[in-house]
């Protein structure tokens, strides 16, 4: 066990904390939930940085890091969809969660073919993640009433959803030669 892996585990452990804070009946609960989510988001960057800097990348970390990220984002989106209950949040949330399922399945399938590198994470993913995390921090920190901050959060989430679709299309295009060949049919 090393520091990057401990930070990844911490990120998973923070999920029930931000859920509990989100549902507390206090005026500060949104801000507290958002703060914990922001802290968890920071550990995402920090664990990767430390793993590379300290040469502490492990198979466990390579597995758990993306799982922790996807769990954290999916839980935040589900909380927000329930709280906001509108198309401006629900549609981007469905796109983001749906894309994660499609791309995860695609990566697994491509790994079975020995072609996982063709669907590796791209720089577009960094922009998507930045817009997505910023939107979730803003939206978790504000009650569901339309004001500047909630509008900004919706706008960033829509941008994240568009980038999500764009990156999914790139992954599918990279995998298309394998998807369209009849050699691997079940």
N, C-alpha and C positions, 0 to 999 in steps of 0.2 A: 504494500500500500504506500502510495506517495502523495505529495501535496496536490498535484493536479487531479488525481482520482478522488481524493477526499473532497475537493471542491465540487466535483461532479456529483458525488453522493450528497453533499450539502444541498446542491440545487434540487435534487429529487426530494429531499427532506423538507425543503422550504415550500413545496407545493401545498401540503395541507395547512401550513401556517398562513399562506396568503389567502387560501379559501376561507379559513376560519375568520381572518381579519375582515375579509370582504363582506361577510354576512353579519358582523357585529352591528348592533343597533345604535351606533354612535356616529356623531358627525365626522369624526376623524377616521372612521374605519376605511373609507375609500383610499385616503392618503396612505394609511398604514399598509394596506394590501398592495398598493402601487409601489411603495418603498421596498417592501419585501420582494416583489417581482423584479424591481430594478436591481436590487442586490443580487438576486438569482441570475439576472441577465449579465451582470458584471462578472460573476463567477464563470459564466460561459466563455467570455473573452479571456479571463485570467487563467483558467485551467489550460486552455490551448496554448497561450503564450508561455506559461511556465513549463508545460510538457515539451515544447520545442526548445526553449531557452536552456532548460536543465537536462535535456536529453532523457526525459522520463516518460516518453510515450509507451503505452502498454496496450496489449490486445484488449484488456478489460476496459481501459479508458476509451479506446477506439470504438468499442461496442456501446458503452454506457453514455458517452457524451451526446451523440445524436439522439439517443432514446430520451435522455433527460430534457434536451431542448424541445423535442416534439411533444413530450408530456406536458411540459410547462406551458407551451404555447397553446396546445389543444385545450387544456384546462382553463386557461385565461379566456380563450375565445368562447368556450361553453358558458362560463360565468357571465360574460358580457352579452352574449346572445340572449340569455335568459333575462338579464337585467334591462337591456335596451329594447329587445323585442321589436326590431324594425328591419326593413330590407337593407338599409345602408350598412348595417353591421352583419346581418345574417348571411347575405350573399357573399361578401368577401371572406367571412369565416368559413363558409362551406367550401369555397374555392381553395382556401389555404389548407384546410384539413384534408380535402379530397386530393389535392396535389401531393401532399405528404404521403398519403396511402399509395397513390399511383407510382411516385418516384421511388419509394421504399421497395415496393414490389418489383419495379423495373431493375433497381440496383441488385436485388437479391437474385433475380433471374439472370441478369448479365454476369453476375459473379459465378453462377453455376456453369455458364458458358466459357468462363475464363476471360471475359471481356469487360470486367467491372471498371477498368480505367477509362473506358469510353463514356461512362456516365458519372465521372467524378464531379465533385463540387466545383462550381465555377465562381468567378468574381461577381457575376450577376447576383449570386446567392448572398453575397455580403451586403449589397445594396438592399435586397429584399429583406434581409434580416434586420438591417438598421431601421428601415421604414416600419417594419412589423413590430419590433420591440419598442420603438418610440411611440407608435400608435397605442400599443397595449398599455404602456406605462401611463400615458395621458388618459386613456379611457378608464383604466382601473382606478385612477385617482380622482375621477369626477362622477357625480351622480348623473343619471341618464336624462338630462334636460339639455335642450339645444342651446349652447352658448359657443363662444369662440373656441374654447379648448376641446369640447366634444366634437365640434365641426372639424377642427384640425386633426383630431384623432381619427374621425371617419375618413377624412381625406388621405391621411397617411396609410390607413388600413386598405383603402381602395388602391392606392399606389402599390402597396405590398402585394395585393391580390393580382394586379396586372403584371408585376414583375414575377410573381409566382407562376402565372400562366405562361409567360414568356420563357422562363427557365424550364418549365415542364416541356414545352414545345422543343426547346433545344435538346433536352435529354432524349425525347422521343425520336427526334431527327437523327441523333447520334446512334441510337439503338435500332433505327428502322431497318438497316440491312439484315440484322439478326431477327427482327420481328417479322419481316416480310418473307424470309426464306422458309421453305418447307422442310428444311433439314431437322428442325427441333420441335416438330409438332407433337402434341400429346394425343 
